[in-house]
Amino acid sequence: MTRLRRFDVAEDSLQDAFVAAARVWPARGVPQRPAAWLWTTAYRRALDHLRQEQTAARRLPLLIADPPAAAFAALPAEAFADSPGEACAGPPAAALLVPPGAAELGGEDGDVPDERLRLLFACCHPALRADARAALMLRFVAGLTTAEIARLFLVSEPTMAARLTRAKAKMAVAGIPLRAPTAADLPARLDVVLKVIYLIFTEGYRATAGPDLLRPRLADEAIRLGYLVGELLPGESRTLALLALMLFQHARRDARVAPDGALILLPDQDRSRWHHDEIARGASLLGLLEATPMPGEYHLQALIAAEHAGPAPTDWPRIAHLYAELERRLPSPMIRLNRAVAIAEAGSPEAALSLLDGLTVRDSHLLPAVRAELLTRLDRPAEAAVAFDEALALVRTDPEREHLRRRRDAL
């Protein structure tokens, strides 16, 4: 994408390559380097597409006012050779989705050393809305599906699909370059990059759909990117806080699911299976932020995660207080929902239930699931059963579905 400058062409070409693989590989066998084969095929399809666009633009000047010059400007002259073999000369594996060189994407000395991180910063062009930038990064850098991104943003899938389409079209029509900024421009793009890193982590920490509760590779990648951002912009409090938050949460991964994949709640987790070295690193990062006069969003969430990862018993009143402060600064249905859980765990399920009045969380099982648990604690089983049924109709991961089913059957 960094060379083509066209999200639509890169995505369509890669899909064409997978279709070609499904047709060719069963007959001829899987190549020794499947990934290189896919990138080569996708690159050829992309060049064919761009040549066709250029030809159409020349033949129909009255219908197409501006040929896609921005896309062609980034391609070497040999890309337009007649021979498909010539068109793919060079390392095609780096042509579509991997930056061709640090000098092109990060300034003369390559200000952003990691390929995926370069692409994250490149997607943060200020001409795009912040939510559009984040969605593009999740789709094309993290590889999440449109449905997964929609669930992370708490919007419908058609809404997210339209958002992605508009963002790609704007980049193509306006000729927005897909280049990473120089070091001087990095701080201005940091907020969106950190948001996307945390959204990637969130999908890894608690998947929005599928057979498994966890997607640890996504969480690992988010933490890796967080460390790289920390090296790139040292001393940045937002990055340190986000890293601490992710480390605290990820440290409990092995204790959050049973061997059969079943969900294990915090009070029932075997704390000996927590990764205490990661908890210690998170605590060290939090220690660096002690002098921060006004903790930000990630700092407050890291303080909450530190309580979850601390020794028993969990200090639920403190967690409820921290969520109240977080909600004051960043009003959000999910923050209100988590605050209600903390209040209930602190011993006030009735107050927690009243906090949910009028709350709406689109297309998510979490709100009815929490309401069902609160109604159960208040000995209102008939209402709890209705709420459990509502949650079961919305839940998309197998472990959470089974957990909710067991809780409903126990009424």
N, C-alpha and C positions, 0 to 999 in steps of 0.2 A: 504493500500500500504506500509506503513512503516513497517509492519510485514512481508508481503510477499516478499518485495523487487522486485516485478515484476509488472511493469505497464501493460504489455500485459495481464497477468493472471487476475489482479484485474479488468481491464476494461471489458474483455470478461465475467468474472464471474458475474459482476454486470449487464451486459446486459442480461445474461441468467436468472438472478433473475427477471428482469422486464418481460421477456417473460413468466416465470413461473407464475408470479402474474397475468398477463393478462389471463392465462389459468385457474388458480385455483380460484381466487377471485370471478369471476362471479358465480361459482358453489357453493362455500363454504362460501361466504361472506368475506368482508374486515376484516382482523384481528384487534384486539384492538390497536396493536402497529405496524402499517404498515412498518415503517422504520426499526424496529428491525427485522421484518419478512424478509424484503429484504436483510438486512445485513447477517442474519443467512443463508439464502439460497445462497447468493453470496459466503459466506465463505466456505460453504460445497462444492460448485462447484469448487472453487479455490483449495481446498485440494484434491478433486478428480483428478483435472487436474495435479497437482504436483505429486500425487502418480503414475498416468499413465506415466508421463514423466520419473520418477525414474525407474519404471518397464521396460519401453522401453530401457532406458539406460543400465540396467543390461543385458537385453536379446540381445541387439545389440551393444556390446562394440566396434566392428570394425567400425560401422557406426556413432556412437555418442561417440566422444572421451571423453567428460566431461559432466557428469550429472549435472543438475542445482543445484549444492550444495549450491550456495549462497542463493538461495531462501529457501531451506530446513533448512539451518543453523539457520534461524531466527524463525523457528516454534518450539513450544514445542513438546516434544516426544509424548504426548497424541494426537497430531494432526493426527498421522498415525494409530490410532485405527481402527479396522475393522468396528465398529458400527458407522453409520453416526451421531447418537446422541452423542456418545462419542467425535467424531471429532469436534463437535461444542460446547463442554463444555466451560464455561467461557462466557465473555461478547462479543458476536459476533458483536454487534453494533460498537465496537471500533476496530475490528480486521482488517478490510480491509483498510479503509480510514482515520481512526482516530488513532493517536499514542497511543499505549497501556499503556504508562506511561512516566512521565517527565524524570525519570532517564535514560530510554533507549534513548530518543531523545535529551535531552538537557544537558547531563552530570549528575553528581551525584545529584545536587540540582535542575536540571531542569532549565538551563540557559534561555530557550525560553518558557515562561509560557503559551502561547496560542496555541491551537492545530493546527489551520490553519496556523498560522505564523510559527510554527515548520516545517510544511510540505513545506512552501515556502522556508525557508532556507535550508531544506534538499534537495530540487530539484536543488539547486545552486552548485552542485558538480563541482569543477574546471576541471574535466576531460571532461566535456561537453562544447561545444561552448556556448557563451552567448545567442545567439538567440535561440538555442535549449533548454537551461534552461528556458528561458522566455516562450517559447511555451508550454513546459511541465507544467509549473505552471498554465498557463491560462487554459489549458485543464483539468488538474486533480485537481487543487485546486479551481480555480474560476468556473469551470464547463462550460466554453465557448465551443461552437462547433468549429470544425475545420474551417468551413466557416467563423465564426466570427473572429477567430484568424487571418486567412489569410487576412481579410479586415483590421484589425488593423495594420498588418505588411505591407500592400500594396503589397501582393504577391497573386498569384493564389491559389485556394484551393488545386489542386493536388500538387503544390510545398510545401505547408504547411503540407499536409498529409504525403508526403515523408519525410519531416524534422522531424515530430513527430515519424514516424516509425523508422527512423535511430537512433534517440535519445533513444527510448525505447529498440531497439536492442542492442545498445552499452552498456546500463546499464545492460541488462541481460547477454550478452556475457562476458563483463569485470567484472561482479560481483560488480558493483559500489554500495556501500551501501546507502540506503535511510535513512540516519540519519542526524539529525540537528547537526550543529557544536557546539563546546563549545564556551563560551563567547569570548575567545581569537581569534577565527576564524571568528566571526560574521562580523567585519568590511570589510573583504575581499569579502564578499558576498553581501554587502549592495547595491551596484549599481544595480545589477540585480533585487534584491527584490523590490527596489523602482521603477524600471522601470515597473515591473509587476503590482505593486499596482496602478501606474498611468494608465496603460493600462486597468486594471479592471475599474478604475474610468471613463476613457474615454468612455468605452462601456456603462456605466451607465449614463454619462452626455449626450451623443448623440449616441443612438443605431445605429448600422450599418445596421440593417434590422428589419422588423417587423411592427406591427400596431401602435406602440408607439414611440415617439421621445425619451423619457426618460426611463431609468431602474433604478429608485431611490434606490432600494435595493442594487444593485451593487455599486453605488456611496457611499452609507452609509457604506457598508462593507469595501471599499477601505479606507475611512477616518478612520474607526475604526482600521484597520491594521496600518495605518500611525501613529496614536496615540500610538499604542503598540510598534512600532519600535522606536518612540521617547522616550518612557520610557525605552526601552531596551538599547538604545545607546544615552543617554542624551547629549544635546548640539551639536549634529551632524547637521551641517548647511544644508546639502542636505535634510534631513528629515524635518526640520523646514520649508524650502522653499516649499517642496512638499505639506505639510499640508496646508500652507497658500494658495497656488495655488488652491488646491481642495476646500477649504472652500470658497474662493472668487467665484469660478465657481458654486459650488453647492448652494450657498446662493440665486441664482436667479431662482431656479428650478420652483417655483410655478408661476412665471410670464412669463416663457418661452413657456407655452402652454395654449391655451384657454380651457374652460370647455369641448368643443367638441374634444379636442386633437390637434387642429390646431396649427401650428408653429407661434410664436410671436417673431418678430425681436427685437433687443435691443432698438432701438428708440421708439418702440411702447409698451414697457413693462411698467406695472404699478409698479413703484418702491416701492410703499407701501407694495407690496406683497413679496418683497425681505426679506430674513432673516438677518436683520441688526446685530443681535447678532453674527452670524457666520462671517459676514464681519468684525466686530470689533475684533473677535479672530484672523482672518487672518491678520489684520493690526498689532495686537500685536506681532504675530510671525514674521512678516516682520521687525518690530522694533528691534527685537533681532538680526537681520542680518545687521543692518546699518553699523557696523564696518567691514563687510566682504570686503577685499581689491579688490577681483575680483569676481563679482557675477557669479554663475554657471547657468546651463541650467534651473533648476527649479526656481531659484531666479529670473532670467529674465522673465520667464513665469508668475511668481507670481506678478511681478511688472506690467506686461501687464494686468493680470486679475484684479488687484487692480484698474486700470484705468477704466475697464469695469464696475466694481462694485462701482465706485465713483459717486459723484453727477454730474448731467448734467450741462453743456454739456461735452460729452466725449472728452478727449484730444487726438484726432487722430494723430496729428503730433508726439506727444511723443510716442504713441503706434507704429507708423511706425519706429521711431528711435530705439525703443527697439527691434523690429523684425529685423531690419538691424543688430544690434549687435548680436542677437541670431543666425542669419543666418551666420554671419562671423565666429562664433565659432562652429556652428553645421549646416553645409549646408544640406538642406532638401527640397524636393519639397513642402511639406506642410507648412514649415516655409515661403518659398518664396510666396506661395499662400496667406497666411495670411498677409504677408507684403504688397502684392498688394492690398488687401482689405483695409488695413489701409491707404495706400496712396490715394486710391480712395475716402475714407470717408473724408480724409483731403482736398479734393478738386481737385485731379489730376487724373481723370479716364483714361486719355490718357497715362500718365506715368505708371499707374498701368497695363494697357493692354499690353504695350510694355514689362513689366517685365515678362509677361507670355509667351513670345515668346520662343519656344523650350522646354517649361516645359512639363513633363509627370508625371501623377499620375495614376498608373495602377488601372483599375477596380473601379474607383471612380467617382461619379457624381459631385464632388465639383469643379473640374477645369472647366468643361464646364458650370456649373451653375454660377460661378464667371465671366467667360468670357461673358456669356449671359447678366448678369447684367451690366457689363461695356459697352458692345455694346449698350445696351438700353440707358444708360446715354449719350452715344455719338451720339444718334439719328441715329443708324444704325439698324433698326428693322428687315430687312431681314436676316442679319447675326446673329442677336440676336435670331431669331426664330430657325435657324439651331442649334445654341448652346444649346438653351432650349430643343430641341428635343433630342440632344445627351445626355444631363443630364437626361432627363426623361427615356431614355433607360437604364440608369445605376443605378438610384436611387432605394433604397431597403426599405425605410421606408415610410409608408403611409402619415404621415404629410408633409414630405418634397416633396413627389410626388405631393400632392395636392397643395402645395405652388408653386412649379414650374409650374404646369398646369395653375394656376391662373395668374401667371406672364406672361406666354406665351400668354394666351388668351387676356391679356390687351394690347398687342402690337398694 
